[in-house]
């Protein structure tokens, strides 16, 4: 969405079920953006019974279609045919290869001074959501973000 910073993040979680862990296995995170949309992230490792290749499935719902992205596949489902993919691409080992590609791009950018595929600002935006979610879980409330001062509200 290239939306930049969220205006707020609200997260809910169960207690950790693994002794010694401080992070729960089941979490729901809702990030609100100034462009009037929400991004919703859910994870439920505590109840996970599916293959590892699907453990980080991302579903993006749009007006005309839904896009599912997993570690090793991409599928697009048109609104008219929500159960039949109109586009599908499989990439076994995709997560490992993506990591290799990311590191190779970084090293190439060091050599050439070109801009990387994943600039630090994008990484900060992504990491910020998780940090605000951690604060929200710890404090039991919605947490605001002030993009002008780069600070928690």
Secondary structure, 3 states (H helix, E strand, C coil): CCCCCEEEEEEEECCCCCCCCCCCCEEEEEEEECCCEEEEEEEEHHHCCCCHHHCCCEEEECCCEEEEECCCEEEEEEHHHCCCCCEEEECCCHHHHHHHHHHHHHHHHHHHCCCCCCCHHHHHHHHHHHHHHHHHHHHCCCEEEECCCCEEC
